[in-house]
């Protein structure tokens, strides 16, 4: 197929949903502000919405498959999704792919992009704050099957209870590792999961890496006045950032 007949593609990674899972991002979950796969498809993108391990009807035995981390199993699945997108005759992968997600999907998009350079633009809504700031560092969240230490995330982080500053990486390094790619972060003012002030500090520090590439403005953060949500205005801003890297042909 001729290149002008191809369109770019975006991985649309779903938030925590133990009922419909990935279907929420295609508009089948009955929840507002989560249907970004549907909206991006309407704008002309090919969208792929993979399931996240150990949610809804996707229940792989991650340990039997050789994984200690559900986070990395998800990244592996997402990378295989990119392989699929590359193989499709109607997908234009010349400028890479997008990755967008809310909450669980927000950090899933970051982890995937860090480990796969084919992701050329990243959107993370309500996806992170610093590990040391997570729920103010309360030790009760740093035990197996709580918070980040659940099987579907990174259970070995429980080893760092009461010494969170010794975790060998944090989101400052992860976001910095995405430079010079475009990254859009939506961190609401009233988010009770991830603290806006912590996100702001991370963005300021990571932006120093972007400055080394002379990419001022490629790391962008907004702070809507809402709780843990991905409101209309933030989604519109996110789609505009994606469109700067992945352009849908006007004739479609």
C-alpha positions in Angstrom: 0.0 0.0 0.0 1.3 3.5 -0.9 2.5 5.5 2.1 -0.1 8.2 1.5 -2.8 5.7 2.1 -1.4 4.7 5.5 -2.2 6.3 8.8 -0.3 6.5 12.1 -1.2 4.3 15.1 -1.5 4.8 18.9 -1.4 2.3 21.7 -4.3 3.1 24.0 -3.6 1.7 27.4 -6.4 1.3 29.8 -6.8 2.4 33.5 -7.5 0.0 36.3 -10.8 -1.7 35.5 -11.5 -5.2 36.8 -14.9 -5.5 35.0 -14.4 -4.6 31.3 -10.6 -4.0 31.2 -9.4 -2.6 27.9 -13.0 -2.1 26.6 -13.3 1.1 28.7 -11.0 3.0 26.3 -13.0 2.1 23.2 -16.2 3.5 24.8 -17.7 0.2 26.1 -17.1 0.7 29.8 -19.8 3.2 30.6 -17.3 5.7 32.1 -16.8 9.2 31.0 -13.4 10.6 29.9 -11.9 7.1 29.3 -12.7 6.5 25.7 -9.5 8.0 24.2 -9.1 5.0 21.8 -12.5 5.7 20.4 -11.8 9.4 20.0 -8.4 8.9 18.4 -9.9 6.4 15.9 -12.5 9.1 15.0 -9.6 11.4 14.3 -8.1 9.0 11.8 -5.6 7.0 13.8 -5.4 3.2 14.0 -5.8 2.5 17.7 -4.8 -0.7 19.6 -6.1 -1.3 23.1 -4.3 -4.3 24.7 -5.5 -5.8 28.0 -3.4 -5.4 31.1 -2.4 -8.6 33.0 -4.5 -9.7 35.9 -7.4 -7.4 35.3 -10.9 -8.3 34.0 -10.7 -11.3 31.7 -7.0 -11.3 31.1 -5.5 -13.5 33.9 -2.2 -15.0 32.8 -0.1 -16.9 35.3 2.7 -14.4 35.2 5.0 -16.5 37.4 4.5 -19.6 35.3 5.4 -17.5 32.3 8.6 -16.5 33.9 7.7 -13.0 34.9 8.3 -11.5 38.4 6.6 -8.2 37.4 3.2 -7.7 35.9 4.4 -4.3 34.8 7.1 -5.9 32.6 4.6 -8.5 31.3 2.4 -5.6 30.2 5.3 -3.9 28.5 6.1 -7.2 26.7 2.5 -7.4 25.6 2.5 -3.8 24.4 5.7 -4.4 22.4 4.1 -7.3 20.7 1.2 -5.0 19.9 3.7 -2.6 18.2 5.0 -5.6 16.2 1.4 -6.2 15.1 0.8 -2.6 14.1 4.1 -2.5 12.1 2.8 -5.5 10.2 -0.4 -3.9 9.1 -0.5 -2.6 5.5 -2.6 0.4 6.4 -0.4 1.6 9.3 2.3 4.3 8.8 5.0 3.6 11.3 7.7 5.9 9.7 7.4 8.4 12.6 6.9 5.7 15.3 3.8 5.2 17.4 1.9 7.0 20.1 1.2 5.7 23.6 -1.6 7.2 25.7 -3.1 6.1 29.0 -4.9 7.2 32.1 -3.9 6.1 35.7 -2.6 2.5 35.3 -2.4 3.2 31.6 -0.5 6.4 32.3 2.5 4.7 33.8 2.1 1.7 31.5 2.7 4.1 28.6 5.8 5.5 30.2 7.3 2.1 31.0 6.6 0.9 27.5 8.2 4.0 25.9 11.3 3.8 28.0 11.9 0.2 26.9 10.8 0.6 23.2 12.0 3.5 21.2 9.3 2.9 18.6 7.0 4.9 20.8 7.7 8.4 19.7 5.1 10.4 21.7 3.7 9.7 25.1 0.6 10.8 27.0 0.3 10.1 30.7 -2.8 11.1 32.6 -2.8 10.6 36.4 0.0 8.1 35.9 2.6 8.8 38.6 4.2 10.7 41.3 7.5 10.0 43.0 7.8 6.7 44.8 8.9 8.5 47.9 5.8 10.8 47.7 3.3 8.0 46.9 0.6 8.4 49.6 3.2 10.3 51.6 5.5 7.3 51.8 3.2 5.5 54.2 4.9 2.1 54.9 1.6 0.2 54.8 1.5 0.7 51.1 4.9 -0.9 50.6 4.0 -4.6 51.4 3.2 -7.4 49.0 -0.1 -6.9 47.2 -0.5 -3.3 48.2 0.1 -0.3 46.0 3.1 -0.6 43.6 4.0 -4.0 45.3 1.1 -5.9 43.8 1.8 -8.9 41.5 0.4 -6.9 38.6 3.0 -4.2 39.2 6.4 -4.6 40.7 6.2 -6.8 43.9 10.0 -6.6 44.5 9.5 -3.0 45.5 8.2 -4.3 48.8 11.9 -4.9 49.6 12.3 -1.1 49.9 9.7 -0.5 52.6 11.0 2.2 55.0 13.9 3.0 52.6 12.1 4.3 49.6 15.0 6.7 48.7 17.1 3.6 47.9 14.8 2.5 45.1 17.3 2.6 42.2 15.0 4.6 39.8 12.1 6.9 40.0 9.9 8.7 37.5 12.4 11.6 37.2 14.8 9.1 35.5 12.0 7.5 33.5 10.6 10.7 32.1 14.2 12.0 31.5 14.9 8.8 29.6 12.1 9.7 27.1 14.0 12.8 25.9 13.9 14.1 23.3 10.5 12.5 22.5 7.3 14.5 23.1 5.7 13.8 26.4 2.4 15.2 27.7 1.5 14.9 31.3 -1.9 15.6 32.9 -1.7 15.8 36.7 -4.9 17.1 38.2 -4.8 19.4 41.2 -7.2 17.2 43.2 -5.8 13.8 42.3 -5.8 11.7 45.5 -3.8 8.9 44.0 -0.7 10.9 42.7 0.3 14.3 44.1 0.4 17.1 41.7 3.3 18.9 43.6 5.4 15.7 43.2 4.6 15.5 39.5 5.7 19.1 39.1 9.0 18.5 40.7 9.6 15.4 38.5 8.8 17.4 35.4 11.1 20.3 36.4 14.0 17.9 37.0 13.4 15.8 33.8 13.1 18.9 31.7 16.8 19.4 32.3 17.5 16.4 30.1 15.2 17.9 27.4 17.3 21.1 27.6 20.4 19.1 26.7 18.6 18.2 23.5 17.4 21.8 22.9 13.9 20.5 23.1 12.2 23.1 25.2 8.5 22.5 25.3 8.6 18.9 24.3 7.9 17.9 27.9 4.6 19.5 28.8 2.5 19.2 31.9 -1.0 20.5 32.6 -2.9 20.6 35.9 -6.7 20.6 35.4 -8.8 21.5 38.4 -10.4 18.1 38.9 -9.8 14.8 40.8 -8.3 11.6 39.3 -9.7 12.1 35.9 -8.8 12.8 32.2 -11.2 15.7 31.4 -12.1 16.9 27.9 -9.7 19.8 27.8 -6.7 17.7 28.8 -7.6 15.0 26.3 -7.9 17.7 23.5 -4.4 19.0 24.5 -3.0 15.5 24.5 -4.4 14.8 21.0 -2.8 18.0 19.8 0.6 16.9 21.1 0.2 13.5 19.4 -0.7 15.2 16.2 2.6 17.1 16.2 4.5 13.8 15.9 2.0 11.6 14.1 0.1 13.4 11.4 -3.0 12.0 9.9 -3.3 12.7 6.2 -5.9 15.5 5.5 -7.4 13.6 2.5 -8.8 10.9 4.7 
